[in-house]
Amino acid sequence: MACPPLRLADLLEKHLDSFLALHGHRLTPEARRALADILVCRTAALGGQARRCLACGHVEVHYRSCGNRHCPRCGAGKRAAWLEREAQLLLPVEYSHVVFTLPAKLHELTLRHPRRIYDLLFESVSATIREVAANPKHLGAQVGMVLTLHTWGQNLHLHPHVHGLVTAGGLSCDADGQVDEDPQWRSCRPGFFLPERVLSQVFRGKFVAGLRAAYARGELAGFADAAAFQRFCVTLYEHNWVVRAQQAPGPEIVLKYLARYVCRVALSESRLVKVENGQVTFTVKDYANGGKQRELTLSVDEFLRRWTQHVLPHGFVAARHYGLLANRGREDKLALCRRLLWPKAYGVVGVTAAAQGPAMCPSCGGPLVSAGEVATSWGVEMAETVEAVGVDSS
């Protein structure tokens, strides 16, 4: 008989105590909540629903999911809904897939002030694209963009970067990005969006300016004095910042890629290979070797330390819209874009979730119908485990 797939909860059940002893003092409240929720996800602790087969009487129980956005077993419904909404916003034009990455020198500061740094990352990326696209030397138009935050690399190290799906064209505007009174649609050159070198330089300048403003407001701790902070800022100009902009193979494909991480963090459980002798092995893509898959082994404590770095602050929005897709005025702008683009015979294929038929009995193939609710059942051991994480289970 094949072994059941490995779950993140399996690691926590066996190794949570040792992890908390080593790293518990560094965990954020959000990280503790995520660990506690993953422990009880789809277990009797949360109750569930029983379903009975009308043909043979077979009964099966489906326990409730925890609903935590960081849980690798949750979020499928939310991802599908997000994908469906975004598909309705697509325009009949080329799109660019852009990636803006923070340099490693900012990682420590990011861990100390995740909300401030991630907000600033979004602000800087959106302002950079808006400014460069509005420049008549490049495009002279206001573009539409959906940006999503990723904070990890394949090895789970902190690697903050923003992925964006951006229209390769937009409504004509002035140098300040304000759409003209009688706008026209302006397209980028085929296969080209905006110059990466210019995007990189503007991005770096805006982000460092934002850092300085945040420090002046007293929002960035951890520097000995103002002089130390200024020296740190100077070092950020020593290297070019990585920005990639390439033609999207298809907006639907990029949307599906972004949707995978809207309600999930760091890795899927399908990448977990084994846990033995206090070590966990998982698969990674080796980009230095053509993206080939290989296995990486870490101690469970180190694996969980890296994983918890990516738990986002409470209420943080990890997917945002700007420009033509900004919430304010979006419907009017998209309607105008479609009118201008109509002669180009557009038609974007929507990205929809597959319709689900009725649940079928695994024993005889008959239809399963609801057989009532299943009460929650914490049990003494589970209650003690969740309490150990430091989260109230009431």
ZANU-463369 format. One record per atom (N, C-alpha, C): residue in one letter; x, y, z. Coordinates in steps of 0.05 Angstrom, whole numbers, padded with zeros to 5 digits, always signed. Each point is the difference from the previous one (the first is absolute). Example, Ala and Ser with C-alpha at 12.3 -4.5 7.8 and 13.67 -1.06 7.14 Angstrom:
# ZANU-463369
A+00264-00114+00156A-00018+00024+00000A+00018+00024+00000S-00007+00021-00014S+00016+00024+00001S-00015+00022+00014
# end
This chain:
# ZANU-463369
M+00017-00024+00000M-00017+00024+00000M+00018+00025+00000A-00007+00019-00017A+00016+00025-00002A-00002+00016+00026C+00022+00013+00007C-00001+00018+00024C-00017+00024-00006P-00015+00010+00020P-00015+00024-00004P+00018+00024-00005P-00008+00020-00015P+00017+00023-00005P+00008+00014+00026L+00024+00010+00001L+00011+00013+00024L-00013+00028+00002R-00008+00007+00025R-00013+00026+00005R+00019+00017+00018L-00004+00026-00003L+00015+00018+00018L-00008-00005+00029A-00026-00007+00004A-00009-00006+00027A+00015-00024+00012D+00009-00019-00016D+00015-00023+00010D+00026+00010+00013L+00013+00020-00012L+00024+00011+00011L-00006+00013+00027L-00021+00015+00001L-00007+00015+00024L-00007-00018+00023E-00015-00022-00006E-00008-00018+00021E+00024-00013+00015K+00021-00005-00015K+00023-00014+00011K+00023+00019+00010H+00002+00024-00012H+00023+00017+00005H-00006+00028+00009L-00026+00005+00006L-00007+00028+00008L+00014+00009+00025D+00002-00018+00020D+00011+00008+00026D+00029+00008-00003S+00016-00015-00015S+00028+00007-00003S+00003+00026-00016F-00017+00004-00020F+00001+00024-00015F-00006+00024+00017L-00021-00002+00017L-00007+00023+00017L+00022+00006+00020A+00013-00021+00010A+00022+00004+00019A+00022+00016-00012L+00006-00004-00026L+00021+00014-00013L-00008+00027-00011H-00023+00002-00012H-00008+00024-00015H-00026+00013+00009G-00012-00011+00021G-00026+00011+00008G+00001+00030+00007H+00022+00009+00011H+00002+00028+00009H+00001+00019-00024R+00005-00010-00024R+00001+00017-00024R-00026+00000-00016L-00018-00018+00007L-00024-00003-00016L-00019+00023+00004T-00013+00009-00022T-00020+00021+00001T-00026-00013+00009P-00020+00015+00010P-00026-00011+00007P-00013-00013-00024E+00004+00011-00024E-00012-00012-00024E+00013-00027-00006A+00026-00003+00004A+00013-00026-00004A-00010-00021+00019R-00004+00008+00025R-00010-00019+00020R-00029-00009-00008R-00016+00020-00008R-00027-00007-00008R+00000-00019-00024A+00018+00005-00020A+00001-00018-00023A+00008-00028+00008L+00019-00003+00018L+00009-00027+00009L-00023-00014+00014A-00014+00015+00017A-00023-00012+00015A-00022-00009-00019D-00006+00016-00020D-00022-00006-00018D+00008-00024-00017I+00025-00001-00010I+00008-00023-00017I-00001-00026+00016L+00005+00001+00026L-00001-00024+00016L-00027-00013+00000V-00021+00016+00000V-00027-00010+00003V-00016+00000-00026C+00012+00009-00022C-00014+00001-00025C-00009-00027-00010R-00025-00002-00007R-00012-00025-00010R+00003-00023+00020T-00004+00006+00025T-00001-00020+00021T-00026+00002+00016A-00005-00019+00017A-00024+00000+00016A-00002+00025+00018A+00023+00013+00005A+00000+00023+00017A-00018+00022-00011L-00003+00002-00026L-00017+00021-00012L-00027-00010-00008G-00006-00026+00005G-00026-00010-00008G-00001-00003-00030G-00024-00007-00010G-00002-00004-00029G-00028-00008-00008Q-00002-00013-00022Q-00026-00009-00011Q+00002-00028-00009A-00021-00016+00007A-00001-00028-00009A-00017-00001-00025R+00008-00018-00018R-00016-00005-00025R-00005-00029-00003R-00024-00007-00007R-00009-00028-00002R-00008-00006-00029C+00008-00023-00009C-00007-00009-00027C-00029-00011-00001L-00015+00010-00019L-00028-00008-00002L-00003-00029-00009A+00021-00010-00014A-00001-00027-00011A+00007-00022+00020C+00023+00004+00013C+00010-00022+00017C+00002+00007+00030G-00006+00025+00007G+00001+00008+00028G+00027+00008+00010H+00021-00001-00017H+00027+00008+00008H+00000+00028+00011V+00013+00004+00023V+00002+00027+00012V+00029+00009+00001E+00005+00024-00008E+00027+00011+00003E-00002+00028+00013V+00021+00008+00014V+00001+00025+00014V+00021+00018-00012H-00007+00025-00005H+00018+00020-00011H+00003+00021+00022Y+00024+00002+00011Y+00005+00020+00021Y+00005+00027-00012R-00006+00021+00015R+00003+00027-00010R+00029+00008-00002S+00005+00019-00019S+00027+00011-00003S+00003+00024+00020C+00025+00006+00006C+00005+00022+00019C-00005+00027-00012G+00004+00002-00027G-00005+00026-00014G+00023+00020+00003N+00021-00008+00013N+00023+00019+00002N+00014+00003-00027R+00005+00024-00009R+00010+00004-00027R+00029-00011-00003H+00013-00007+00022H+00027-00011-00002H+00000-00030-00001C-00023-00013+00005C-00002-00029+00001C+00002-00012-00028P+00018-00019-00005P+00004-00011-00027P-00024-00017-00008R-00018-00007+00018R-00023-00017-00007R-00026+00016-00004C+00002+00026+00004C-00024+00017-00002C+00003+00019-00024G-00021+00014-00005G+00001+00023-00019G-00007-00007-00029A-00006-00025-00006A-00006-00007-00028A-00024+00016-00010G-00021+00002+00016G-00024+00015-00008G+00006+00029-00004K+00015+00012+00019K+00007+00028-00002K+00018+00006-00025R+00018-00018-00005R+00017+00003-00024R-00016-00001-00026A-00019-00018-00001A-00017-00003-00023A-00017+00025-00004A-00011+00011+00022A-00016+00024-00001A+00017+00024-00009W+00024+00002+00011W+00018+00022-00008W+00007-00002-00030L+00005-00024-00009L+00007-00004-00028L-00023+00007-00018E-00024-00007+00008E-00024+00007-00016E-00004+00030-00001R+00004+00014+00022R-00004+00029+00000R+00021+00014-00018E+00025-00009+00003E+00021+00012-00016E-00003-00004-00030A-00010-00024-00007A-00005-00006-00028A-00019+00019-00013Q-00020+00010+00016Q-00019+00019-00011Q+00012+00027-00006L+00024+00006+00011L+00012+00026-00003L+00020+00000-00024L+00005-00023-00012L+00020-00001-00022L-00010+00015-00024L+00019+00014-00013L-00005+00015-00024L+00012-00016-00024P-00010+00006-00024P+00009-00014-00024P+00026+00011-00011V+00021+00000+00016V+00026+00012-00007V+00022-00019+00010E+00024+00006-00009E+00023-00014+00011E+00004+00008+00029Y+00011-00018+00016Y+00007+00005+00028Y+00029-00005+00005S+00011+00013+00020S+00027-00005+00008S+00000-00012+00029H+00018-00018+00004H+00005-00012+00027H+00025+00014+00011V-00004+00015+00022V+00023+00014+00012V+00006-00011+00027V+00025+00001+00008V+00009-00009+00026V+00020+00021+00011F-00006+00010+00024F+00017+00019+00014F+00009-00013+00025T+00027-00001+00005T+00012-00015+00022T+00015+00019+00019L-00004-00004+00026L+00016+00015+00019L+00027-00013+00004P+00021+00016+00002P+00027-00011+00004P+00003-00013+00028A+00019-00018+00002A+00004-00015+00025A+00007+00018+00024K+00012+00023-00006K+00007+00018+00022K-00025+00010+00016L-00023-00003-00012L-00025+00010+00013L-00014-00023+00015H+00010-00024-00001H-00015-00022+00012H-00002+00003+00031E+00021+00007+00013E-00001+00002+00029E-00020+00022+00008L+00001+00022-00014L-00019+00022+00006L-00029-00009-00006T-00003-00016-00020T-00027-00010-00006T-00011-00018+00022L+00017-00016+00012L-00009-00017+00022L-00008+00016+00025R+00014+00023+00003R-00007+00017+00023R-00026+00016-00004H-00004+00008-00025H-00023+00017-00006H-00015-00010-00026P-00011-00024+00001P-00012-00011-00024P-00022+00017-00012R-00018+00009+00016R-00023+00015-00011R+00010+00026-00014R+00018+00015+00013R+00009+00025-00011R+00016-00005-00026I+00017-00021+00000I+00017-00005-00024I-00017-00011-00023Y-00019-00018+00006Y-00016-00011-00022Y-00019+00022-00011D-00011+00017+00017D-00016+00022-00010D+00016+00018-00018L+00025+00006+00009L+00017+00017-00016L+00008-00013-00026L+00003-00026+00000L+00006-00015-00025L-00022+00004-00020F-00025-00004+00009F-00023+00004-00018F-00001+00029-00010E+00004+00019+00018E-00002+00028-00008E+00022+00007-00020S+00024-00010+00004S+00022+00006-00018S-00003-00012-00027V-00008-00026-00001V-00004-00013-00025V-00022+00013-00017S-00023+00005+00012S-00022+00012-00014S+00007+00028-00010A+00014+00016+00017A+00007+00027-00008A+00021+00000-00022T+00018-00020+00001T+00020-00002-00021T-00012-00006-00027I-00017-00020-00001I-00013-00007-00025I-00017+00024-00010R-00014+00012+00018R-00018+00023-00008R+00017+00023-00012E+00022+00006+00013E+00017+00023-00009E+00014-00006-00026V+00012-00023-00003V+00014-00007-00024V-00019-00003-00024A-00023-00012+00005A-00019-00004-00022A-00012+00027-00008A-00003+00019+00019A-00012+00026-00007A+00020+00018-00016N+00025-00006+00002N+00020+00016-00014N-00003-00003-00030P-00005+00022-00014P-00004-00002-00030P+00023-00012-00015K+00024+00000+00012K+00023-00013-00013K-00003-00030-00001H-00016-00011+00018H-00003-00029+00001H-00028-00009-00010L-00021+00011+00011L-00027-00008-00009L-00020+00023+00001G+00001+00016+00021G-00019+00022+00003G-00028-00009+00005A-00003-00020+00017A-00027-00011+00005A-00002-00010+00029Q-00025-00002+00009Q-00005-00012+00026Q-00007-00029-00005V+00015-00018+00012V-00004-00029-00004V-00016-00012+00024G-00009-00025-00003G-00014-00014+00021G+00018-00022+00011M+00000-00003+00026M+00017-00020+00012M-00013-00013+00025V+00005-00026+00002V-00006-00015+00024V+00026-00011+00010L+00006+00007+00025L+00026-00007+00012L-00005-00019+00024T+00017-00021+00002T-00002-00019+00022T+00027-00003+00014L+00000-00002+00026L+00024-00003+00016L+00008-00029+00004H+00025-00007-00006H+00011-00025+00007H+00025+00006+00018T+00003-00015+00021T+00022+00006+00018T+00021-00023+00002W-00003-00020-00016W+00018-00023+00003W+00013-00009-00026G+00021-00015+00003G+00013-00013-00022G-00006-00030+00002Q+00011-00016-00018Q-00005-00029+00000Q+00010-00013+00026N+00022+00011+00011N+00012-00012+00024N-00013+00011+00026L-00021+00017-00003L-00015+00012+00023L+00015+00022+00013H+00024+00008-00010H+00013+00024+00011H-00017+00025-00007L+00003+00021+00016L-00015+00024-00005L+00010+00012-00027H-00019+00006-00017H+00006+00010-00027H-00023+00017-00009P-00004+00024+00012P-00023+00016-00007P+00001+00011-00028H-00022-00004-00015H-00002+00010-00027H-00029+00002-00007V-00006+00017-00020V-00027+00004-00009V-00002-00009-00029H-00020-00017-00005H-00007-00007-00027H-00023+00017-00010G+00001+00008-00025G-00021+00017-00010G-00009-00009-00028L-00026+00002-00005L-00011-00004-00026L-00009+00028-00009V+00013+00011-00021V-00005+00027-00008V-00007+00002-00029T-00020+00017-00006T-00007+00004-00028T+00023+00012-00016A+00006-00011-00023A+00022+00011-00017A-00011+00023-00017G-00011+00019+00014G-00012+00023-00013G-00020+00013+00019G-00011+00023-00007G-00019+00012+00018G-00013+00025-00013L-00015+00014+00017L-00013+00025-00009L+00020+00023+00000S+00001+00016-00021S+00018+00022-00002S-00003+00019+00024C+00022+00010+00010C-00001+00017+00024C+00022+00021-00001D-00001+00018+00020D+00021+00020+00002D+00024-00012+00015A+00021+00017+00004A+00024-00010+00013A-00005-00007+00029D-00022+00010+00012D-00006-00007+00028D-00018-00025+00002G-00006-00012-00022G-00016-00025+00000G-00030+00005-00001Q-00009+00024-00003Q-00029+00006-00001Q-00010-00005-00029V-00021-00016-00002V-00010-00007-00026V-00011+00025-00014D+00006+00001-00027D-00009+00023-00016D-00031+00002+00000E-00009+00025-00006E-00029+00004-00001E-00012-00016-00023D+00014-00003-00022D-00009-00016-00023D+00021-00021-00006P+00002-00020+00017P+00023-00019-00002P-00002-00019-00024Q+00024-00008-00008Q+00003-00021-00020Q+00015-00023+00012W-00003-00024-00012W+00015-00023+00009W+00028+00001-00013R+00020-00002+00017R+00028-00001-00010R+00012-00027+00008S+00011-00014-00020S+00012-00026+00005S+00030+00001+00001C+00011-00018+00016C+00029-00003+00000C+00009-00014-00026R+00025+00002-00006R+00010-00015-00023R-00005-00030+00004P-00006-00015-00021P-00005-00028+00003P+00022-00015+00014G-00006-00015+00020G+00020-00015+00015G+00017+00016+00019F-00006+00026+00004F+00016+00017+00017F-00018+00016+00018F+00007+00003+00025F-00016+00016+00019F+00014+00027+00005L+00017+00000+00020L+00015+00024+00008L+00028-00008+00005P+00020+00018-00003P+00028-00007+00004P+00006-00009+00029E+00011-00023+00003E+00005-00011+00027E+00020+00017+00015R+00021+00011-00013R+00020+00016+00014R-00013+00025+00012V-00018+00013-00015V-00013+00024+00010V-00018-00008+00023L-00015-00022-00003L-00018-00009+00022L+00016-00005+00025S+00023-00013-00003S+00017-00007+00023S+00009+00025+00015Q+00010+00020-00015Q+00011+00024+00012Q-00022+00016+00014V-00023+00003-00013V-00022+00015+00012V-00011-00015+00025F-00002-00026-00002F-00009-00017+00023F+00018+00004+00024R+00026-00002-00005R+00019+00003+00023R-00002+00028+00012G-00002+00021-00017G-00002+00027+00011G-00025+00004+00016K-00023-00010-00009K-00025+00004+00014K+00000-00016+00026F+00011-00024+00000F+00000-00016+00024F+00018+00012+00022V+00024+00009-00008V+00018+00012+00020V-00012+00026+00010A-00012+00016-00017A-00013+00024+00009A-00023-00006+00020G-00014-00022-00005G-00021-00008+00019G+00012-00010+00026L+00023-00013-00001L+00013-00008+00025L+00008+00024+00017R+00011+00020-00014R+00009+00024+00015R-00024+00014+00012A-00022+00001-00014A-00024+00013+00011A-00011-00016+00024A+00001-00026-00002A-00010-00017+00022A+00018+00003+00025Y+00027+00002-00005Y+00018+00004+00023Y-00005+00027+00013A-00005+00020-00016A-00005+00027+00011A-00025+00000+00017R-00019-00017-00007R-00025-00002+00016R+00003-00018+00024G+00023-00012+00004G+00005-00017+00023G-00011-00028-00004E-00003-00010-00025E-00013-00026-00005E+00021-00022-00004L+00025+00006+00000L+00021-00020-00005L+00019-00001+00023A-00001-00021+00016A+00019-00003+00023A+00023-00018-00008G+00020-00001+00017G+00022-00018-00004G+00026+00013-00010F+00000+00027-00002F+00025+00014-00008F+00011+00015+00024A+00026+00001+00002A+00013+00013+00023A-00007+00030+00001D+00000+00013-00023D-00006+00028-00001D-00007+00008-00029A-00005+00025-00005A-00007+00009-00027A+00023-00004-00020A+00024+00004+00010A+00024-00004-00018A+00002-00029-00009A-00006-00019+00019A+00001-00028-00008A-00021-00007-00020F-00023+00012+00003F-00022-00004-00020F+00008+00011-00027Q+00012+00023-00001Q+00008+00012-00025Q+00021-00016-00014R+00019-00011+00016R+00020-00017-00012R-00012-00025-00012F-00020-00011+00014F-00014-00023-00011F-00014+00006-00026C-00012+00023-00002C-00014+00008-00025C+00020+00003-00023V+00024+00010+00006V+00020+00003-00021V+00008-00027-00011T+00002-00021+00017T+00008-00026-00010T-00021-00012-00019L-00025+00010+00001L-00021-00011-00017L+00004+00009-00029Y+00017+00019-00005Y+00006+00010-00027Y+00025-00014-00012E+00012-00018+00015E+00024-00013-00010E-00005-00020-00023H-00024-00010-00002H-00007-00019-00020H-00026+00007-00014N-00003-00010-00024N-00025+00003-00014N-00021-00018+00013W-00025+00009+00001W-00021-00016+00011W-00013-00016-00023V-00007-00025+00006V-00010-00018-00021V-00029+00006-00007V-00004+00006-00025V-00027+00004-00011V-00001-00015-00026R-00021-00016-00004R-00004-00015-00024R-00027+00007-00012A-00001+00005-00026A-00025+00006-00014A+00001-00015-00027Q-00019-00018-00004Q-00001-00015-00024Q-00029-00004-00009Q-00003-00005-00025Q-00027-00005-00010Q-00012-00024+00013A-00024+00003+00010A-00014-00023+00012A-00007-00021-00021P+00004-00025+00005P-00008-00021-00020P-00030+00000-00005G-00014+00012+00017G-00029+00002-00001G-00010+00009+00027P-00017+00021+00001P-00008+00010+00026P-00013-00021+00018E-00015-00019-00013E-00012-00021+00016E+00020-00017+00014I+00022-00006-00014I+00021-00017+00012I+00013+00014+00024V+00006+00026-00003V+00012+00015+00022V-00019+00002+00024L-00026+00005-00006L-00020+00002+00021L-00001-00026+00016K+00001-00023-00014K-00001-00025+00014K+00024-00004+00018Y+00023+00010-00010Y+00025-00002+00016Y-00003+00018+00025L-00010+00024-00003L-00003+00018+00023L-00021-00011+00019A-00021-00011-00010A-00021-00010+00017A+00009-00022+00019R+00020-00015-00008R+00010-00022+00017R+00011+00010+00027Y+00007+00026+00001Y+00013+00010+00024Y-00017+00022+00014V-00025+00005-00010V-00016+00020+00012V-00009-00008+00028C-00006-00026+00004C-00009-00010+00026C+00017-00023+00009R+00025+00001-00004R+00018-00021+00009R+00028+00011+00003V+00016-00012+00017V+00026+00010+00006V+00022-00020-00006A+00021+00008-00013A+00026-00013-00001A+00001-00026-00017L-00016-00020+00007L+00002-00025-00016L-00025-00016+00003S-00005-00017-00020S-00022-00019+00002S+00009-00025+00013E-00018-00015+00013E+00008-00024+00014E+00009-00022-00020S-00006+00003-00025S+00009-00020-00019S+00030+00000-00003R+00013+00022+00009R+00029+00001-00002R+00014-00014+00024L-00015-00007+00020L+00012-00014+00023L+00005-00029-00007V+00024-00010+00005V+00008-00027-00008V+00000-00019+00024K+00014+00008+00021K+00001-00018+00023K+00009+00016+00025V-00006-00012+00023V+00010+00011+00025V+00011-00024+00016E+00025+00002+00007E+00012-00022+00016E+00024+00011+00015N+00005-00011+00024N+00023+00008+00016N+00002+00030+00004G-00023+00013+00004G+00000+00029+00005G+00006+00017-00024Q-00001-00012-00024Q+00006+00015-00024Q-00023-00003-00020V-00005+00021-00016V-00020+00000-00020V+00012+00004-00028T-00009-00016-00019T+00010+00002-00027T-00023+00010-00018F+00006+00020-00016F-00021+00010-00019F+00014+00007-00026T-00017+00002-00021T+00011+00005-00027T+00003+00030-00005V+00019+00007-00016V+00005+00028-00008V+00008+00000-00030K-00005+00022-00013K+00009+00004-00027K+00028+00012+00001D+00019-00012-00013D+00027+00010-00001D+00003+00018-00025Y-00005+00026+00004Y+00000+00018-00023Y+00029+00004-00012A+00020-00006+00017A+00027+00001-00011A+00006-00024-00018N-00018-00019+00000N+00005-00024-00016N-00024-00005-00018G-00010+00023-00012G-00021-00003-00020G-00028-00005+00012G-00003+00005+00026G-00026-00004+00012G-00007-00029+00007K+00021-00017-00001K-00004-00029+00006K-00008-00003+00029Q-00016-00020+00006Q-00009-00005+00027Q+00021-00016+00015R+00005+00008+00025R+00018-00015+00017R-00012+00000+00028E+00012-00015+00018E-00009-00001+00028E+00018+00015+00019L-00012+00013+00019L+00015+00015+00020L-00009-00010+00028T+00020-00005+00017T-00006-00010+00027T+00009+00020+00021L-00018+00006+00019L+00005+00019+00022L-00009-00013+00026S+00011+00009+00022S-00012-00008+00025S-00029+00011+00001V-00017-00014+00015V-00028+00009+00001V-00001+00027+00013D+00016+00006+00020D+00000+00026+00013D+00007+00022-00020E+00021-00005-00017E+00008+00020-00019E-00022+00003-00022F-00012-00022-00008F-00021+00001-00020F-00023+00017+00010L-00009-00004+00025L-00022+00015+00011L+00008+00029+00005R+00025+00005+00007R+00009+00028+00003R-00002+00015-00026R+00009-00013-00021R-00003+00013-00026R-00029+00004-00008W-00016-00020+00005W-00028+00001-00009W-00015+00023+00015T+00005+00003+00026T-00015+00020+00015T+00009+00028-00007Q+00022+00004-00013Q+00009+00027-00009Q-00020+00012-00020H-00016-00017-00013H-00017+00009-00021H-00029+00003+00008V-00006-00003+00025V-00027+00006+00010V-00004+00030+00000L-00020+00010-00014L-00004+00029-00003L-00013+00013+00024P+00004+00025+00003P-00014+00015+00022P-00031-00002-00003H-00013+00001+00022H-00030-00002+00000H-00012+00021-00018G-00018-00009-00017G-00015+00018-00017G+00016+00011-00024F+00025-00009-00004F+00016+00010-00022F-00011-00010-00026V-00004+00019-00019V-00010-00007-00027V+00023-00007-00018A+00001-00024-00010A+00024-00009-00015A-00004+00001-00030A-00024+00008-00009A-00006+00004-00029A-00014+00026-00003R+00011+00018-00016R-00010+00028-00002R-00002+00009-00029H-00018+00019-00005H-00005+00010-00027H+00008+00030-00002Y+00011+00008-00022Y+00008+00027-00004Y-00006+00009-00029G+00003+00026-00004G-00004+00011-00027G-00028-00004-00010L-00002-00011-00024L-00027-00004-00012L-00016-00020+00017L+00013-00016+00016L-00014-00020+00016L-00005+00008+00029A+00009+00025+00007A-00005+00010+00027A-00030+00000+00005N-00008-00006+00025N-00029-00002+00006N-00015+00025-00008R+00011+00023+00005R-00014+00025-00006R+00000+00005-00030G-00024+00000-00012G-00002+00006-00028G+00006-00023-00018R+00003-00024+00011R+00008-00023-00017R-00020-00007-00021E-00025-00001+00007E-00021-00008-00019E-00001+00019-00024D+00001+00026+00006D-00001+00019-00022D+00024-00002-00018K+00024-00003+00012K+00024-00001-00016K+00001-00025-00017L-00008-00023+00011L+00000-00025-00015L-00021+00001-00023A-00023+00012+00006A-00020+00003-00021A+00011+00017-00023L+00014+00022+00006L+00012+00017-00020L+00021-00015-00016C+00017-00015+00014C+00021-00016-00013C-00013-00019-00020R-00021-00014+00008R-00013-00019-00018R-00013+00013-00024R-00011+00024+00004R-00011+00014-00023R+00022+00007-00020L+00023+00009+00010L+00022+00008-00017L+00012-00025-00014L-00001-00022+00013L+00013-00024-00010L-00019-00017-00017W-00025+00006+00000W-00020-00017-00013W+00007-00006-00029P+00009+00020-00016P+00006-00006-00028P+00022-00021-00004K+00015-00005+00022K+00022-00020-00002K-00010-00029+00004A-00026-00002+00000A-00012-00027+00002A+00010-00016+00024Y-00005+00012+00023Y+00010-00013+00023Y-00018-00023+00009G+00010-00016+00017G-00015-00021+00013G+00019-00016+00018V-00001+00006+00026V+00018-00013+00018V-00014-00025+00012V+00013-00022-00001V-00011-00024+00012V+00001+00002+00030G-00023-00003+00012G-00002+00002+00029G+00013-00024+00014V+00009+00005+00024V+00012-00022+00016V-00020-00007+00021T-00013-00023-00003T-00021-00007+00018T+00006-00026+00014A-00011-00003+00023A+00004-00025+00015A-00018-00021-00012A+00009-00025+00000A-00016-00021-00011A-00024-00005+00017A-00023-00005-00013A-00024-00005+00015A+00002-00027+00013Q-00009-00002+00025Q+00001-00025+00015Q-00027-00014+00000G+00001-00025-00006G-00025-00016+00000G-00005-00009+00028P-00021-00016+00004P-00007-00010+00027P+00021-00019+00010A+00004+00000+00026A+00020-00018+00013A-00010-00029-00004M+00019-00018-00006M-00007-00028-00005M+00012-00018+00022C-00014-00021+00006C+00008-00019+00020C+00024-00015-00009P+00022-00002+00017P+00023-00015-00009P-00004-00030+00000S-00022-00010+00013S-00005-00029+00001S-00015-00010-00024C-00022+00015-00007C-00017-00010-00022C-00004+00019-00022G+00009+00025+00003G-00004+00020-00021G-00026+00015+00001G-00017-00006+00020G-00025+00014+00003G+00003+00028+00010P-00021+00017-00001P+00002+00028+00009P+00001+00002+00030L+00017+00018+00010L+00002+00005+00028L-00017+00025+00007V-00016-00002+00022V-00016+00022+00009V+00007+00006+00029S-00006+00024+00009S+00006+00008+00027S-00013-00018+00020A+00015-00008+00021A-00011-00016+00021A+00002+00014+00027G+00004+00027-00001G+00001+00015+00025G+00027+00009+00008E+00001+00018+00019E+00025+00011+00010E+00014-00020+00019V+00027+00003+00001V+00016-00015+00019V+00012+00019+00020A-00005-00005+00026A+00008+00019+00020A+00030+00001+00003T+00010+00023+00009T+00029+00002+00005T+00009-00018+00022S+00025-00009-00002S+00010-00019+00020S+00030+00006+00005W+00005+00018+00019W+00028+00008+00004W+00016-00023+00012G-00010-00010+00022G+00017-00020+00014G+00021+00014+00017V+00008-00013+00021V+00019+00012+00019V+00027+00005-00014E+00009-00020-00015E+00027+00002-00012E+00001+00023-00020M-00021+00002-00017M+00000+00022-00020M-00002+00027+00013A-00016+00003+00020A-00002+00025+00014A+00026+00009+00012E+00014-00020+00012E+00026+00007+00012E+00021+00008-00021T-00002-00013-00023T+00019+00006-00022T-00004+00028-00011V-00025+00008-00005V-00006+00026-00010V+00007+00021+00021E-00005-00006+00025E+00006+00019+00021E+00030+00006+00002A+00016-00021-00007A+00029+00003+00001A+00010+00019-00021V-00015+00004-00021V+00009+00019-00021V-00003+00029+00010G-00017+00003+00020G-00004+00027+00011G-00024+00014-00010V-00021-00016-00010V-00024+00012-00012V-00024-00011+00016D-00018+00018+00007D-00024-00007+00015D-00018-00017-00019S-00008-00024+00009S-00016-00017-00017S-00030+00003+00004S-00007+00019+00017S-00029+00004+00005S-00013+00014-00023
# end
